[in-house]
Amino acid sequence: MTPALRRSGASARVQPEPVQPGQRIRPGRLLCVYQHAPTPGAPGIYRHRRYFAELVRRGWHVDLVSTPRNYMTGDVPPAYRKLAFRSEAIEGIAHHWVWTPGGIHRSRSARVANYAGFVSAAAARAITLPRPDAVLVSSPPLPVATLGPLLARRFGCPWLLEVRDIWPETAASVGWLHSEGGVYQLLERLAHSVTRRAPVVIVPTPGLEPLVRAHGAREVCVLPGIVPARQPDPEQRSRTRANLGIGEDQCVFLYLGAIGVANGLDLLLDAVESLPEDVPACIVVAGDGSARRSFEEAVAARRLNRITLLPPVDQDGVGELLSGADVGLHLLRPDPVFGYALPTKALDYLGAGLPFLTTVPGQPAEVAIASGGAAVSSAAELTDEIIAWSGAGSEARRTRGRQALRYGLDNFGLEANVSRFEGLLAEILDQEPQRPSP
């Protein structure tokens, strides 16, 4: 291995050299196991497809093993039902879909069965694929991480562990596990064991570094989410707002993503209920999850007519909603664990030129404020922000939107981050970037 990867010490961070213009790396074959990749047209956004599609464009072959069961809805699209395995290319990435048990939002036992089913099916599918040059396994769910050393032994190649969210700590923070319970302690030992064995641990935000180091990570590399720039489309904006029955004089606050126990949308309900009647604000919520029904019932019971609740939308629908919005919303229950991550929805807000409001201190608050948005810690503060943004005027909001887009592209641009990923792969494969022959 190169010197960067031979260092020891739990506090070491890998700083792969990005591929520079005029340099090239011999493309190889990457195998990734990631449980919840969205199928074509399914709701959801994830950074892996953005990284992998660019790697494919640069000549890599990427095999991705996942399940077609959507995490937010728990559903499987009709075309994928009753099939144990299915393969297709999406943006050049070879997706290998495997069947998993359903009912993931119904009960904890159903979710455990889903996790176990995926690990078994993913292992069975992955070992039949051509030998990769490197394996990447992405957690959570935590059991997926165990496939890293297994597949590395099977193929005789290096492997990398990605930790997008720290387990089992996050599971305890949302009430799924008790930190003193036997299951928690078992998962904690598993997390520490697999993290110590990983040559490199990839995290999407710097705030996760101390947590994976506490789990025993030897090397840590930060590969953030990608901001996809979306060009303003005034005609689409007008159509979207007209379809939603929203006037041009209203300020639209958009929440995209999961509606679950961790998302803390109760605070949004309280904030909207406190708004004066003359505030020109409209709140659009698009998503699904375990708490959607209770959220919908609360909106109806409290007669919160300002809130428009939509089903989860596909990528085209995401673009339409973003074009019609003025301010993004990033909401999570107060817990220190959430301060270390920056969800993809926040990056999509930035790419669409939307400043966003967050309820999460730490990394989300820092990014929200630096990009022109704001951080709040209570329903009353959120109410005040909604009032302020609604009264700011369209030109002031557009100025903040341009600030958000500039910040997003400067800090989360595609080319530079994929080049860093490619540099990491070069190191793990003991390659050096080679300049083309003159």
C-alpha positions as CSV (number, residue, x, y, z in Angstrom):
1,M,0.0,0.0,0.0
2,T,1.0,3.6,-0.4
3,P,2.4,5.4,2.7
4,A,-0.9,7.3,3.3
5,L,-2.6,4.0,4.0
6,R,0.3,2.4,6.0
7,R,0.0,4.9,8.8
8,S,-1.4,3.6,12.1
9,G,-3.3,5.3,14.8
10,A,-7.1,5.7,15.3
11,S,-7.0,9.4,14.8
12,A,-5.4,9.3,11.3
13,R,-7.3,10.7,8.4
14,V,-6.8,9.6,4.8
15,Q,-6.3,12.6,2.5
16,P,-6.3,11.1,-0.9
17,E,-4.8,13.4,-3.6
18,P,-7.6,14.2,-6.1
19,V,-7.0,13.4,-9.7
20,Q,-5.7,16.5,-11.4
21,P,-6.5,17.7,-14.9
22,G,-4.1,15.8,-17.2
23,Q,-3.8,12.9,-14.9
24,R,-5.5,9.5,-15.1
25,I,-6.0,6.4,-13.0
26,R,-6.4,3.1,-14.6
27,P,-10.1,2.4,-14.1
28,G,-11.0,-0.8,-12.3
29,R,-14.1,-2.6,-11.1
30,L,-15.8,-1.6,-7.9
31,L,-18.4,-3.7,-6.0
32,C,-20.7,-1.8,-3.6
33,V,-23.3,-3.2,-1.3
34,Y,-25.9,-0.6,-0.2
35,Q,-29.3,-1.6,0.9
36,H,-31.7,1.2,-0.2
37,A,-30.9,2.4,-3.7
38,P,-34.0,3.9,-5.3
39,T,-35.3,2.2,-8.5
40,P,-36.0,4.3,-11.6
41,G,-38.9,6.6,-10.8
42,A,-38.9,5.8,-7.1
43,P,-38.9,8.5,-4.4
44,G,-35.5,9.1,-2.8
45,I,-32.2,10.7,-3.4
46,Y,-28.8,9.3,-2.6
47,R,-25.3,10.4,-3.2
48,H,-23.9,7.0,-4.3
49,R,-25.5,7.2,-7.8
50,R,-23.9,10.6,-8.3
51,Y,-20.4,9.3,-7.4
52,F,-20.8,6.0,-9.2
53,A,-22.2,7.5,-12.4
54,E,-19.2,9.8,-12.6
55,L,-16.8,6.9,-12.0
56,V,-18.5,5.1,-14.9
57,R,-18.1,8.1,-17.1
58,R,-14.4,8.0,-16.2
59,G,-14.1,4.3,-17.3
60,W,-14.9,2.4,-14.1
61,H,-17.2,-0.6,-13.9
62,V,-19.5,-0.4,-10.9
63,D,-21.6,-3.2,-9.6
64,L,-24.2,-2.2,-7.0
65,V,-26.1,-4.8,-4.9
66,S,-29.3,-3.4,-3.4
67,T,-32.9,-4.0,-2.8
68,P,-35.8,-2.5,-4.8
69,R,-37.8,-2.1,-1.6
70,N,-38.0,1.7,-1.0
71,Y,-37.0,2.8,2.5
72,M,-39.5,5.6,2.8
73,T,-42.6,3.7,1.6
74,G,-41.6,0.1,2.3
75,D,-43.0,-0.8,-1.1
76,V,-41.5,-2.6,-4.1
77,P,-42.4,-1.4,-7.6
78,P,-44.6,-3.9,-9.5
79,A,-41.8,-4.7,-12.1
80,Y,-39.6,-5.9,-9.3
81,R,-42.0,-8.1,-7.3
82,K,-41.8,-11.9,-7.2
83,L,-38.2,-11.9,-8.5
84,A,-35.4,-13.1,-6.3
85,F,-32.8,-11.3,-8.5
86,R,-32.9,-8.7,-11.2
87,S,-30.1,-6.8,-12.9
88,E,-30.2,-3.6,-15.0
89,A,-28.1,-0.6,-15.9
90,I,-29.0,2.8,-14.4
91,E,-26.8,5.7,-15.5
92,G,-24.2,3.2,-16.5
93,I,-24.1,1.5,-13.1
94,A,-24.8,-2.2,-13.0
95,H,-27.6,-2.5,-10.4
96,H,-28.2,-6.0,-9.0
97,W,-31.5,-6.1,-7.1
98,V,-32.3,-8.7,-4.5
99,W,-35.6,-9.5,-2.7
100,T,-36.1,-8.7,0.9
101,P,-39.0,-9.2,3.4
102,G,-41.5,-6.3,3.7
103,G,-43.2,-4.5,6.6
104,I,-40.2,-2.5,7.5
105,H,-42.3,0.3,9.1
106,R,-44.8,-2.1,10.7
107,S,-42.7,-3.5,13.6
108,R,-39.1,-3.9,14.9
109,S,-39.2,-7.7,14.2
110,A,-40.2,-7.0,10.6
111,R,-37.3,-4.6,10.2
112,V,-34.9,-7.1,11.7
113,A,-36.1,-9.7,9.2
114,N,-35.6,-7.2,6.4
115,Y,-32.0,-6.5,7.5
116,A,-31.2,-10.2,7.8
117,G,-32.9,-11.0,4.5
118,F,-30.9,-8.4,2.7
119,V,-27.6,-9.5,4.1
120,S,-28.2,-13.1,3.1
121,A,-29.5,-12.3,-0.4
122,A,-26.9,-9.6,-1.1
123,A,-24.1,-12.0,-0.1
124,A,-25.5,-14.7,-2.4
125,R,-25.8,-12.3,-5.3
126,A,-22.4,-10.6,-4.8
127,I,-20.3,-13.7,-4.7
128,T,-21.6,-14.6,-8.2
129,L,-20.4,-11.4,-9.8
130,P,-17.1,-11.0,-11.6
131,R,-14.1,-10.3,-9.3
132,P,-13.9,-6.7,-8.3
133,D,-10.7,-4.7,-7.6
134,A,-12.3,-3.3,-4.4
135,V,-15.4,-3.8,-2.3
136,L,-17.3,-1.0,-0.6
137,V,-20.0,-1.8,1.9
138,S,-22.3,1.0,3.2
139,S,-23.9,1.1,6.7
140,P,-26.5,1.5,8.1
141,P,-28.1,-1.0,8.5
142,L,-25.2,-2.2,10.5
143,P,-25.4,-5.9,9.5
144,V,-24.4,-4.9,5.9
145,A,-21.0,-4.0,7.2
146,T,-20.2,-7.6,8.0
147,L,-20.2,-8.4,4.2
148,G,-17.0,-6.3,3.8
149,P,-14.5,-8.7,5.2
150,L,-16.5,-11.7,3.8
151,L,-16.4,-10.4,0.2
152,A,-12.8,-9.3,0.5
153,R,-11.8,-12.8,1.4
154,R,-14.0,-14.3,-1.3
155,F,-12.4,-12.1,-4.0
156,G,-9.0,-11.5,-2.6
157,C,-9.3,-7.8,-2.8
158,P,-9.3,-4.8,-0.4
159,W,-12.5,-3.4,1.1
160,L,-13.8,-0.1,2.4
161,L,-16.5,0.6,5.0
162,E,-18.8,3.5,4.6
163,V,-20.6,4.8,7.7
164,R,-23.4,7.2,6.8
165,D,-25.0,7.1,10.2
166,I,-23.5,5.8,13.5
167,W,-25.1,2.6,14.8
168,P,-26.2,1.5,17.3
169,E,-26.2,5.0,18.9
170,T,-28.7,6.4,16.4
171,A,-31.1,3.5,17.0
172,A,-31.1,4.4,20.7
173,S,-31.6,8.1,20.0
174,V,-34.9,7.4,18.2
175,G,-36.1,4.9,20.7
176,W,-35.6,1.7,18.8
177,L,-33.1,0.3,21.2
178,H,-32.2,0.9,24.9
179,S,-28.6,1.7,25.4
180,E,-28.4,-0.6,28.4
181,G,-30.1,-3.5,26.7
182,G,-28.5,-6.7,25.5
183,V,-29.3,-6.1,21.8
184,Y,-27.6,-2.7,21.9
185,Q,-24.5,-4.1,23.5
186,L,-24.3,-6.9,20.9
187,L,-24.6,-4.4,18.1
188,E,-22.1,-2.1,19.7
189,R,-19.6,-5.0,19.8
190,L,-20.3,-5.8,16.2
191,A,-19.9,-2.1,15.1
192,H,-16.5,-1.9,16.9
193,S,-15.3,-5.2,15.5
194,V,-16.1,-4.5,11.9
195,T,-14.9,-0.9,12.1
196,R,-11.5,-1.9,13.5
197,R,-11.1,-4.4,10.7
198,A,-11.8,-1.9,7.9
199,P,-8.6,-0.5,6.2
200,V,-10.4,2.8,5.6
201,V,-13.7,4.1,6.9
202,I,-15.6,6.6,4.6
203,V,-17.9,9.2,6.2
204,P,-20.1,11.8,4.5
205,T,-19.4,14.6,7.0
206,P,-16.4,15.6,9.2
207,G,-18.6,15.4,12.3
208,L,-18.8,11.6,12.0
209,E,-15.0,11.2,12.3
210,P,-14.8,11.2,16.1
211,L,-17.7,8.7,16.3
212,V,-16.1,6.2,13.9
213,R,-12.8,6.7,15.6
214,A,-14.4,5.8,18.9
215,H,-15.5,2.6,17.2
216,G,-11.9,1.8,16.4
217,A,-11.5,3.2,12.8
218,R,-7.8,3.2,11.8
219,E,-8.2,5.5,8.8
220,V,-11.0,8.0,8.0
221,C,-11.8,9.7,4.7
222,V,-14.6,12.3,4.3
223,L,-16.5,12.0,1.0
224,P,-19.5,14.4,1.2
225,G,-22.7,14.4,-0.6
226,I,-22.9,16.1,-4.0
227,V,-24.8,19.3,-4.8
228,P,-26.5,18.9,-8.2
229,A,-26.9,22.4,-9.7
230,R,-30.4,23.0,-11.0
231,Q,-30.9,25.9,-13.4
232,P,-33.8,28.2,-12.5
233,D,-36.9,27.5,-14.6
234,P,-39.5,30.3,-14.2
235,E,-42.1,28.5,-16.3
236,Q,-41.7,25.3,-14.2
237,R,-42.0,27.3,-11.0
238,S,-45.2,28.9,-12.1
239,R,-46.7,25.5,-13.2
240,T,-45.7,23.9,-9.9
241,R,-47.2,26.6,-7.8
242,A,-50.4,26.7,-9.9
243,N,-50.8,22.9,-9.6
244,L,-50.5,23.3,-5.8
245,G,-52.9,26.3,-5.7
246,I,-50.1,28.5,-4.4
247,G,-50.0,32.2,-5.4
248,E,-46.8,34.0,-6.5
249,D,-47.1,36.3,-3.5
250,Q,-46.7,33.4,-1.0
251,C,-43.4,32.1,0.4
252,V,-43.2,28.3,0.0
253,F,-41.3,26.3,2.6
254,L,-40.5,22.8,1.4
255,Y,-39.8,19.6,3.4
256,L,-38.6,16.7,1.3
257,G,-37.9,13.2,2.6
258,A,-38.7,10.7,5.3
259,I,-41.6,11.3,7.8
260,G,-40.4,9.1,10.6
261,V,-40.0,9.1,14.4
262,A,-36.6,10.7,14.0
263,N,-37.7,13.7,11.9
264,G,-39.4,15.7,14.6
265,L,-42.2,17.2,12.4
266,D,-44.2,17.8,15.6
267,L,-42.2,21.0,15.9
268,L,-43.3,22.1,12.5
269,L,-47.0,21.5,13.5
270,D,-46.5,23.7,16.5
271,A,-44.8,26.4,14.5
272,V,-47.4,26.6,11.8
273,E,-50.2,26.6,14.4
274,S,-48.7,29.8,15.9
275,L,-48.5,31.7,12.6
276,P,-50.6,34.9,12.3
277,E,-53.3,34.6,9.7
278,D,-51.9,37.4,7.5
279,V,-48.4,35.8,7.0
280,P,-48.2,34.7,3.3
281,A,-46.6,31.3,4.0
282,C,-47.3,27.9,2.7
283,I,-45.6,24.7,3.8
284,V,-45.3,21.7,1.4
285,V,-44.3,18.3,2.9
286,A,-43.5,15.5,0.5
287,G,-42.4,12.1,1.8
288,D,-43.4,9.0,3.6
289,G,-42.4,6.9,6.6
290,S,-43.5,5.4,9.8
291,A,-44.9,8.6,11.2
292,R,-46.7,9.9,8.1
293,R,-50.2,8.7,9.2
294,S,-49.9,10.4,12.6
295,F,-48.6,13.6,10.9
296,E,-51.5,13.6,8.4
297,E,-54.0,13.1,11.2
298,A,-52.5,15.9,13.3
299,V,-52.6,18.3,10.3
300,A,-56.3,17.5,9.9
301,A,-57.2,17.6,13.6
302,R,-55.5,20.9,14.1
303,R,-56.9,22.4,10.8
304,L,-53.5,23.5,9.6
305,N,-54.6,24.5,6.1
306,R,-51.2,26.1,5.3
307,I,-49.6,22.6,5.2
308,T,-49.9,20.7,1.9
309,L,-49.0,17.0,2.4
310,L,-47.9,15.2,-0.7
311,P,-46.8,11.6,-1.3
312,P,-43.1,10.8,-1.9
313,V,-42.0,12.0,-5.4
314,D,-39.5,10.7,-7.9
315,Q,-36.5,12.7,-9.2
316,D,-38.6,14.6,-11.7
317,G,-41.1,15.4,-9.0
318,V,-38.3,16.5,-6.7
319,G,-37.1,19.0,-9.3
320,E,-40.6,20.4,-9.8
321,L,-41.1,20.9,-6.1
322,L,-37.7,22.5,-5.7
323,S,-38.4,24.9,-8.5
324,G,-41.6,26.1,-6.9
325,A,-40.1,26.6,-3.4
326,D,-38.4,29.5,-1.7
327,V,-36.9,28.0,1.5
328,G,-36.0,24.4,2.4
329,L,-36.7,22.7,5.7
330,H,-34.4,20.3,7.4
331,L,-36.1,18.9,10.6
332,L,-34.9,16.3,13.0
333,R,-35.5,15.5,16.7
334,P,-33.0,17.1,19.0
335,D,-30.2,14.6,19.6
336,P,-26.4,15.1,19.4
337,V,-26.1,12.2,17.1
338,F,-27.8,14.1,14.3
339,G,-25.4,17.0,14.5
340,Y,-22.8,15.0,12.7
341,A,-24.6,14.4,9.4
342,L,-25.8,16.5,6.5
343,P,-28.6,14.7,4.7
344,T,-28.8,14.7,0.9
345,K,-32.0,16.7,1.0
346,A,-30.1,19.7,2.4
347,L,-27.6,19.4,-0.5
348,D,-30.5,19.3,-3.0
349,Y,-31.9,22.5,-1.4
350,L,-28.5,24.2,-2.0
351,G,-28.3,22.9,-5.6
352,A,-31.7,24.4,-6.3
353,G,-30.7,27.7,-4.9
354,L,-32.8,27.4,-1.7
355,P,-31.6,28.6,1.6
356,F,-32.8,26.2,4.3
357,L,-33.8,26.2,7.9
358,T,-32.6,23.5,10.2
359,T,-33.4,22.4,13.7
360,V,-30.2,20.4,14.1
361,P,-27.1,22.0,15.8
362,G,-23.6,21.1,14.6
363,Q,-22.8,20.4,10.9
364,P,-26.4,21.1,9.6
365,A,-26.6,24.4,11.5
366,E,-23.1,25.5,10.3
367,V,-24.0,24.8,6.7
368,A,-27.4,26.4,6.9
369,I,-26.1,29.6,8.3
370,A,-23.0,29.8,6.1
371,S,-25.2,29.3,3.0
372,G,-27.7,32.0,3.9
373,G,-30.3,30.1,5.9
374,A,-30.8,29.8,9.6
375,A,-30.8,27.4,12.6
376,V,-33.6,27.2,15.1
377,S,-34.1,25.2,18.3
378,S,-37.8,25.6,19.1
379,A,-41.2,25.9,17.5
380,A,-41.3,29.6,18.5
381,E,-38.0,30.3,16.7
382,L,-39.2,28.4,13.7
383,T,-42.4,30.5,13.7
384,D,-40.3,33.7,13.8
385,E,-38.2,32.5,10.9
386,I,-41.2,31.6,8.8
387,I,-42.6,35.1,9.4
388,A,-39.3,36.8,8.6
389,W,-38.7,34.9,5.4
390,S,-42.3,35.4,4.3
391,G,-42.0,39.1,4.8
392,A,-38.6,39.5,3.2
393,G,-39.7,39.9,-0.3
394,S,-38.9,37.8,-3.4
395,E,-35.8,39.7,-4.4
396,A,-34.2,39.3,-1.0
397,R,-35.0,35.5,-1.0
398,R,-33.5,35.2,-4.5
399,T,-30.3,36.9,-3.3
400,R,-30.1,34.3,-0.4
401,G,-30.8,31.6,-2.9
402,R,-27.8,32.6,-5.1
403,Q,-25.7,32.6,-2.0
404,A,-26.9,29.0,-1.1
405,L,-26.0,27.8,-4.6
406,R,-22.6,29.3,-4.6
407,Y,-21.8,27.8,-1.2
408,G,-23.1,24.4,-2.3
409,L,-21.0,24.2,-5.5
410,D,-17.9,25.6,-3.8
411,N,-18.1,23.0,-1.0
412,F,-19.9,20.0,-2.5
413,G,-19.1,20.1,-6.2
414,L,-19.1,16.8,-8.2
415,E,-15.8,16.9,-10.0
416,A,-13.5,17.6,-7.1
417,N,-15.2,15.1,-4.7
418,V,-15.3,12.2,-7.2
419,S,-11.6,12.9,-8.0
420,R,-10.9,12.5,-4.3
421,F,-12.8,9.3,-4.3
422,E,-10.9,8.1,-7.3
423,G,-7.7,9.0,-5.5
424,L,-8.7,7.0,-2.5
425,L,-9.4,4.0,-4.7
426,A,-5.9,4.4,-6.3
427,E,-4.4,4.3,-2.8
428,I,-6.3,1.3,-1.7
429,L,-5.4,-0.5,-4.9
430,D,-1.8,0.6,-4.5
431,Q,-1.9,2.6,-7.7
432,E,-0.4,6.0,-8.4
433,P,-2.1,8.4,-10.8
434,Q,-0.3,8.3,-14.2
435,R,0.1,11.1,-16.6
436,P,-0.8,10.3,-20.1
437,S,2.0,9.8,-22.6
438,P,2.9,12.8,-24.5
